[in-house]
Amino acid sequence: MPAQNDASASSRPKADRPGRLSADDWSQAALDQIAEQGVASVAVEPLARRLGVTKGSFYWHFASRDALLVAALERWEAIEQETVFGRLEQIPQPRERLRALFRVVAQEVTPHAIYSELLKAIDHPAVQPVIERVSGRRLAYLTQAFQQVGLSGDAAQHRARLTYAAYVGFLQLNRQLHQPRLHHDEFEAYVAHMMATLIPEG
């Protein structure tokens, strides 16, 4: 439990320590809330209702709503590293690894929603450094991946930026501009076209 000064602790509701609820449970609930309603919607009371606990139990794990938001964003970063980039490193062939990246990203739903909502809140002091780190890491990974399939340094960097711009633009079209979602077969054809267009042939 984070250290609290007497003034802040006295103003907070008392609660018995929860038996099974963890800081990760709260962080994940905050991420789910961000995906559904955005960063501004993250608040202790609605999250407590979501988790089926009293809001006082929140303070066993976090000193403030902002501390929860930071922890949630750190969790999002860590999960991305483990579930996306971690799995890809098991694929030895660079071109197949890049194709797998396109397919894995295409199958995500909640991570897209979270990222799109974070882009809307880019001016938030907790959000901006996370977006900068995540975007920088993704671009660096893409640049290296395109180098590994045969593009030169500058060409690989340009292709990485083009690929990432296509990803962000697609999110904008679908979530922020409220474009109709593609049907499954249509979306699969789009992903195949993206791979054929952006990944150089061997």
C-alpha positions as CSV (number, residue, x, y, z in Angstrom):
1,M,0.0,0.0,0.0
2,P,1.4,3.4,-1.0
3,A,2.5,5.7,1.9
4,Q,-0.1,8.3,2.8
5,N,0.3,11.4,4.9
6,D,-2.1,11.9,7.8
7,A,-4.1,14.7,6.1
8,S,-4.9,12.7,3.0
9,A,-5.5,9.4,4.9
10,S,-8.0,11.0,7.3
11,S,-10.1,12.2,4.4
12,R,-10.4,8.8,2.8
13,P,-13.0,6.2,3.5
14,K,-12.0,3.2,5.7
15,A,-12.3,-0.3,4.4
16,D,-11.2,-3.8,5.3
17,R,-8.3,-5.1,3.2
18,P,-9.9,-7.0,0.2
19,G,-9.3,-10.7,0.2
20,R,-8.6,-11.3,-3.5
21,L,-8.7,-7.9,-5.2
22,S,-5.2,-6.8,-6.4
23,A,-3.7,-3.6,-7.8
24,D,-3.6,-5.4,-11.2
25,D,-7.4,-5.9,-10.9
26,W,-7.9,-2.2,-10.5
27,S,-5.4,-1.4,-13.2
28,Q,-7.2,-3.7,-15.7
29,A,-10.6,-2.3,-14.7
30,A,-9.2,1.2,-15.5
31,L,-7.9,0.0,-18.9
32,D,-11.3,-1.5,-19.7
33,Q,-13.0,1.8,-18.7
34,I,-10.6,3.7,-20.9
35,A,-11.4,1.4,-23.9
36,E,-15.1,2.0,-23.4
37,Q,-15.4,5.6,-22.3
38,G,-12.0,7.3,-22.5
39,V,-9.4,8.5,-20.0
40,A,-11.6,11.2,-18.4
41,S,-14.1,8.5,-17.3
42,V,-11.6,6.8,-15.0
43,A,-12.8,7.4,-11.5
44,V,-12.8,5.5,-8.2
45,E,-16.6,5.1,-7.7
46,P,-17.5,3.7,-11.1
47,L,-14.5,1.3,-11.0
48,A,-15.5,0.1,-7.6
49,R,-19.0,-0.6,-8.9
50,R,-17.4,-2.4,-11.9
51,L,-15.4,-4.6,-9.5
52,G,-18.2,-5.1,-7.0
53,V,-16.3,-3.6,-4.1
54,T,-16.5,-0.5,-1.9
55,K,-14.5,2.5,-3.1
56,G,-12.6,2.4,0.2
57,S,-10.8,-0.7,-0.9
58,F,-9.2,1.3,-3.7
59,Y,-6.9,3.0,-1.2
60,W,-5.3,-0.2,-0.1
61,H,-3.5,-0.1,-3.5
62,F,-3.4,3.4,-4.7
63,A,-3.0,6.9,-3.1
64,S,-5.0,8.6,-5.8
65,R,-6.9,8.3,-9.1
66,D,-3.8,9.6,-10.9
67,A,-1.7,6.9,-9.4
68,L,-4.1,4.3,-10.7
69,L,-4.0,5.9,-14.2
70,V,-0.2,5.7,-14.2
71,A,-0.3,2.1,-13.1
72,A,-2.9,1.2,-15.7
73,L,-0.9,2.7,-18.5
74,E,2.2,0.9,-17.3
75,R,0.3,-2.3,-17.3
76,W,-0.9,-1.6,-20.9
77,E,2.8,-1.1,-22.0
78,A,3.9,-4.3,-20.3
79,I,1.1,-6.4,-21.7
80,E,1.9,-5.2,-25.2
81,Q,5.6,-6.0,-24.8
82,E,4.8,-9.5,-23.6
83,T,1.8,-10.5,-25.8
84,V,2.9,-8.9,-29.1
85,F,6.6,-8.4,-29.3
86,G,7.4,-11.3,-26.9
87,R,5.6,-13.9,-29.1
88,L,7.1,-12.6,-32.3
89,E,10.6,-13.1,-31.2
90,Q,10.0,-16.9,-31.3
91,I,9.7,-16.7,-35.2
92,P,13.2,-17.0,-36.6
93,Q,12.5,-15.9,-40.2
94,P,12.3,-12.1,-40.5
95,R,9.7,-11.8,-43.2
96,E,7.4,-14.3,-41.5
97,R,7.9,-12.5,-38.2
98,L,6.8,-9.2,-39.9
99,R,3.7,-10.9,-41.4
100,A,2.9,-12.3,-38.0
101,L,3.1,-8.8,-36.6
102,F,0.5,-7.6,-39.1
103,R,-1.8,-10.5,-38.3
104,V,-1.5,-10.2,-34.5
105,V,-2.2,-6.5,-34.6
106,A,-5.1,-7.0,-36.9
107,Q,-6.7,-9.4,-34.5
108,E,-6.6,-7.1,-31.5
109,V,-9.7,-5.3,-30.3
110,T,-9.4,-3.8,-26.8
111,P,-5.7,-2.7,-27.3
112,H,-6.8,-0.7,-30.4
113,A,-9.6,0.9,-28.4
114,I,-7.3,1.8,-25.6
115,Y,-4.7,3.3,-27.9
116,S,-7.3,5.3,-29.8
117,E,-8.7,6.8,-26.6
118,L,-5.2,7.6,-25.4
119,L,-4.5,9.5,-28.6
120,K,-7.6,11.6,-27.8
121,A,-6.1,12.4,-24.4
122,I,-2.5,13.0,-25.7
123,D,-2.2,16.3,-23.7
124,H,-2.8,14.6,-20.4
125,P,0.5,14.6,-18.4
126,A,0.3,10.9,-17.6
127,V,-0.7,9.9,-21.1
128,Q,1.8,11.9,-23.2
129,P,5.0,10.1,-22.1
130,V,3.4,6.7,-22.5
131,I,2.3,7.4,-26.1
132,E,5.8,8.8,-26.8
133,R,7.4,5.6,-25.4
134,V,5.1,3.2,-27.1
135,S,5.1,4.9,-30.5
136,G,8.9,5.2,-30.4
137,R,9.3,1.6,-29.5
138,R,6.9,0.5,-32.2
139,L,8.6,2.6,-34.8
140,A,12.0,1.3,-33.8
141,Y,10.7,-2.3,-34.0
142,L,9.2,-1.8,-37.4
143,T,12.4,-0.1,-38.7
144,Q,14.5,-3.0,-37.5
145,A,12.0,-5.5,-39.0
146,F,12.1,-3.8,-42.4
147,Q,15.9,-3.7,-42.3
148,Q,15.9,-7.4,-41.6
149,V,13.9,-8.1,-44.7
150,G,16.4,-6.2,-46.9
151,L,15.5,-2.5,-46.9
152,S,18.3,0.1,-46.3
153,G,18.4,2.2,-43.2
154,D,16.5,5.2,-44.6
155,A,14.1,3.1,-46.6
156,A,13.4,0.9,-43.6
157,Q,12.6,4.0,-41.5
158,H,10.4,5.5,-44.2
159,R,8.5,2.2,-44.5
160,A,8.1,1.9,-40.8
161,R,6.6,5.4,-40.6
162,L,4.3,4.6,-43.5
163,T,3.1,1.4,-41.8
164,Y,2.5,3.1,-38.5
165,A,0.7,6.0,-40.1
166,A,-1.6,3.5,-41.9
167,Y,-2.3,1.8,-38.5
168,V,-3.1,5.1,-36.7
169,G,-5.1,6.3,-39.7
170,F,-7.2,3.2,-39.8
171,L,-8.0,3.6,-36.1
172,Q,-9.0,7.2,-36.8
173,L,-11.4,6.2,-39.6
174,N,-13.0,3.4,-37.6
175,R,-13.3,4.9,-34.1
176,Q,-13.0,8.7,-34.2
177,L,-14.6,9.3,-37.6
178,H,-17.2,6.6,-37.0
179,Q,-16.7,4.9,-40.3
180,P,-18.6,1.6,-40.7
181,R,-16.6,-1.5,-39.6
182,L,-15.5,-3.8,-42.4
183,H,-17.1,-7.3,-42.5
184,H,-14.7,-10.2,-41.7
185,D,-13.9,-11.2,-45.2
186,E,-13.4,-7.6,-46.3
187,F,-11.1,-6.9,-43.4
188,E,-9.1,-10.0,-44.0
189,A,-8.7,-8.9,-47.6
190,Y,-7.6,-5.4,-46.4
191,V,-4.9,-6.9,-44.1
192,A,-3.6,-9.2,-46.9
193,H,-3.4,-6.1,-49.2
194,M,-1.5,-4.2,-46.5
195,M,1.0,-7.0,-46.1
196,A,1.5,-7.4,-49.9
197,T,1.9,-3.6,-50.2
198,L,4.2,-2.9,-47.3
199,I,6.3,-6.0,-46.8
200,P,9.0,-6.4,-49.5
201,E,9.1,-9.7,-51.3
202,G,12.2,-12.0,-50.7
